[in-house]
Amino acid sequence: MTHPAGTDTAQAKPATTLAAPVVIPALAVVAGLLVYCVVYRQEALALFSGAEDWVTGHFDWFYILSVTGFLVFLVLMAASRFGDIRLGPDTARPEYSFVSWIAMLFAAGMGIGLMYFGVGEPMQHYVAPATQVAGTPAAAREAMLSTFFHWGFHAWSVYGVMGLVLAYFGFRYNLPLTLRSGLYPVLRNGINGWIGHVIDAFALIGTIAGIATTLGYGVLQLSAGLHQVFGWETSSTVFRVGLIIVVMGLAGTSAATGVDKGVRILSELNLTIAIILMLFVVICGPTTHLLLAFSENVGNYLSSLVALSFRTFAYQPTATPGWFASWTIQYWAWWISWSPFVGMFIAKISRGRTIREFVIGVLLVPATFNLIWMTAFGNTAIWIDSHQAMGDLSRSAGQVDALLFHFFDFFPFSTLLSVLAIVLIAVFFVTSADSGALVADIIATRGAAHSPVWQRLFWTVILGLTAAILMLAGGLKALQAMTLVAALPLTIIMLLLCFGLWRGLKADLAHYSQDLAHATSFWSGAHWRKRLAQLVHRSTEEEVRLFMQSKVLSAMQQVSTELQRRDVQAQVIREDTQGEMHLVIPIEGVRDFVYGVRVSSRVLPAFMLAQAKAEDDDDGLVYEPVTFFEDGREGYDIQHLREEEIIADILRQYERYLSLTSDRRTHLLQTAPGHTTH
């Protein structure tokens, strides 16, 4: 909605931005699940576990093909010409440095899982491999190959697809940063109705359930670490509830400060501590063996990637019964069930990056770190077990909560290492909880730009309360099973999201590749001396504003008057406080035509700084009247145009607009509700 100049559009901030059609059903379902899992614990566990076994047993092929399809889809998007499209307007640039971005990806996506399974998964595969004889070098090789597969490119492709879809439609189409927006090409305006509410409520329920179960199991690992290091009695109800309260209190404080401060700082701290811990294990462990193992692990992984991607053990049953369903299918279902939460968080921090940058960053960097981490901890654990511990770690492989701390007993400064690991686990929990609260609030508010702080604190309390109730009542396994069952319909939704993204990108490319009419190339070289004088003169802000008031405004008013004379609605809007004005031509059913000009400033080029200093100019800025458009295309400087040339420029953009509205290839972008201004 646009407003005439001088109109005060400021409004008091609402007491709440929560969307009732999303929040009320979601909280009702969560409350019902809590009651069922607590009051009927055994029945709930039997029901959801049975459903989980049925889903993983009958749809394992579907999970395998879908997750592999997500990886192929992302690679094709990055390698194609779609990869140059930016997640936001053409002028948008990343809000966070590459290191901060990667740190937040790492912390929100899998940080706590690496701590829990870094030693646990390779050791469990080593003692109970898929196809090899347990405890042999072949079992060790397969253990690392399976671990790489579960924590490599496929896992991050699930998060990448969800994050890319949400970021693209959220920042490029200006739609709310919620799951329903990714289905806009399929549902169109139906995303604003009950179907959209159901999709977002489903995502909110999944976010609460997934984070709550992870927090519950994380508290168990923290308790085991504190017992191992300090000898405390950590199995009591009071202690574990107190631990949840402390973690959620810190998470609430971080969430209240927002992504720019709390989440970013904690994520960078996570990454720093994790690298220090990993380097210590590499240096003090079997360093040469680890370097050799990493090379072979990567080679095995890459050379086996295609076979692993489609492996279903149809012709070769696993040596360990249920291995395929208990590991690969469980992982794929778990990554998918977490994708609304992690994907939405990744989307929120990725504005301004190109699709190619996004895919490379999300797929390559975190996955590579995961592989290095698993080699450092997994191969070291297997080496210690076979060379020093004489099978002691193998015998403890089933006690995953305490296995990491038992692993540290074979290193110097073991107590210090365990304390550092406890700190890292705790910070990972805080990061997961505060980013979870932020994402829950985004979903619950349909992507509201500014929400009251109390709402983020409210979701922090909900997450902590859910985790505490389930852990105390023994309902964590039931809720985890239910979450994994929910991954099946979510997989179908994600496939629709891929289709919607492909359609959106096709419309985007057709829209932005539309050429200007050659007949409207208006300047022929006339008045070149005046043009040259303007080129060598650096305009001040006052001169630019005067140019806009005299020439730009006059040109817009003449076009508007002529259009109105021909029964075409048009309006010139001035916003003097923001230093901009624009001509708006609305057409029912599509995005308005907007030709805008604003005062823009940029830093002087280096070769002009000396001249500016000689002229006692302390500003050091270049001021220009720069165009802008409703679709976010990059504007250009028009200060060298005469009034009739500005009119010609307006008409050529209007001609382009009319051409696009009649092109069916661009219809999706032209009718995006987030762009409509009338």
Beta strands, then each sheet from edge to edge (+ up, - down):
strand 1: 571-575
strand 2: 580-585
strand 3: 593-603
strand 4: 621-629
sheet 1: 1+ 2- 3+ 4-
end
